[in-house]
């Protein structure tokens, strides 16, 4: 327990350093074309005067990332907003808290909710998120196909889960081609997985592998593991303590500013598990500062926001932008014959119960 706490503190410290670097480079504001809708939002946001954020420290850099965002948003939109960040739980529990607050007639404890299709979908029919004309407010950057769930979800990042590995400690990973390779005897005890089986939920879909094939594979896979680690354990992979993680939540650790260019990580996308998964930003229906929250979200979609507060901190950006880093990564993979499954809100809604099935399946690795 002490070791895990120490590792988490090191991770958060690295995130803080990255965020401070962002603050230092936020001196030149990006020019955003003004629209009548945007002008109206800016006026209302200035009256609100604040943005309340609650999340884990890994989301947009926590407290230091909030400072960076405050400077950048005010420079970009000419506002005088103050951002207050407080620690919060992971995506799923955070959605439950906001929903409870709404049911109790209280203001949400966060103005902006960061999520994936997995956590957001159960609340889409419960009026938890506002419908916003994102493309109408900032058409210069936001296109209609970036907006999902009738305006309640806005894509801001695309992630590519794969085998995240230390290039020195696990050079063998580069030779993997399919998930079957991980079952080879020579790789037994050389990699970890997450306790919640990141990435396996999609395989459970009837039109992908289906429940039986996935369960059969996981039973064999569980016997190959050296241990379990969460996706926040990238620092343990960087140190070589953990050679490889199959599969990571995003695959983007090597792109983060504290690791970029150091030759520490690589992410191996396996052909039969290639997924292009979207992350989203949403405004709770009971947000205390909804217009200021819209500006926060819009900034994350600017070129500067994508570079400084998405790619630098998360290690990913949005595929839908043709000049994005992830767009090139996907294009390079597709040129090699990789075919991605696009995990969007619509895809997740059309494949019900995958999360519950995956939770049950994860017991096989936790109880081995």
Steps between C-alpha positions, in 0.01 A plus 500: 500500500782742589674422171181570301448827685860599430463413132180705477671798666782479245244489219310801629827687550591435138158622391549817704835564332339453160218738590740765627679478168166566332444808718838631390412459131148643517609855425373517142125460471349335194260714299153346485258640236213673676142391430182651646447180699853509641470869590182422694673217688799722586273773637309253717822328614648829619192550716544154648867574565617152592539137396473220755691183413505171686697203371793273564843662485570327168221684316641810330780518756289558811571821691796610288316424180211713626739792545624455146146482366396811692779707345443365150121532501508858622759591238312324222151630573576828679331382817580535870414155624640322803531123493468307825605135489440244774590130504229259393448135412532319167256547212234250610470604866514867398199456272311335785580792730382761249182302440431481874557875526254562219237276659543688829449835326861603563752659268754261353837490672665530159416721204668268251485122499769297324396152396492214252205328334508232770426735790284752316254270327297397809419867567411616151130435549496650851536867401840526670674690220412815310433502127732760347543621141879459511550530125287814488700669774847429356461376139863582424611196702198288590324305227164326544651151492709580810178545695307200630186420699301793361755755619554355847843352428792668324800297394831649610743209483545171316693223674657186355531227764783256446787327674683784675859395564844609610711476184808384692332266748264337248644523147308183409172693491587658167478155339143433618236496229181359655362424844587133446868592520457598865415139580838369387695323777802728468295803605355349816557728800634785286199731491217638714139585430249729670269362772201608288623352170536824304410449136336161538149647523492563126608142426188374680274652233324232291632654178861502627602187698192436708479388865614139462811565293596790725458295817700211355780738413500676838528167683824428314614862514460512879754219537762706316487804728773626732248716686240776484545876474270793422547722198646766731805276553691631198783622725559139606530403136733795437730380780508147359339351812210393279622401152165524320128560553256308283282691457536867589199733508631747245844405374606864515750504788797542268344816353468679835732793542699341785585191289492626143818451301675303775465159339333352807162376374342357193143386438442186297156479341402139432308437181211310659455746786538832320259753647454870438323619814367850560518707818238768561428824682149579620324773699274374781142624488550636852838663432539816713687687223382351169623777270845512657503121471428532128804726458717251688383228265543716190857580597582128511391485135726782383832405343682637805274315741544175310877539513551639852222353710408184314806361322760621751308368803292207371726393215218505248301744293196484272516286188233714331752784462697412184818653642480312830773267622252214541367547147847429367548206736174343385581564134841335540341198669229470233769510230641184665164326478366577849121543510364689799168459677357846566369507855260795507189575700284353223714186484482452876124560513449241226694241703326492841628324811864481393617680813321257732631201303853637513479558876404137547778386271758708687458271801701241307811715519440636849440159653761295317 
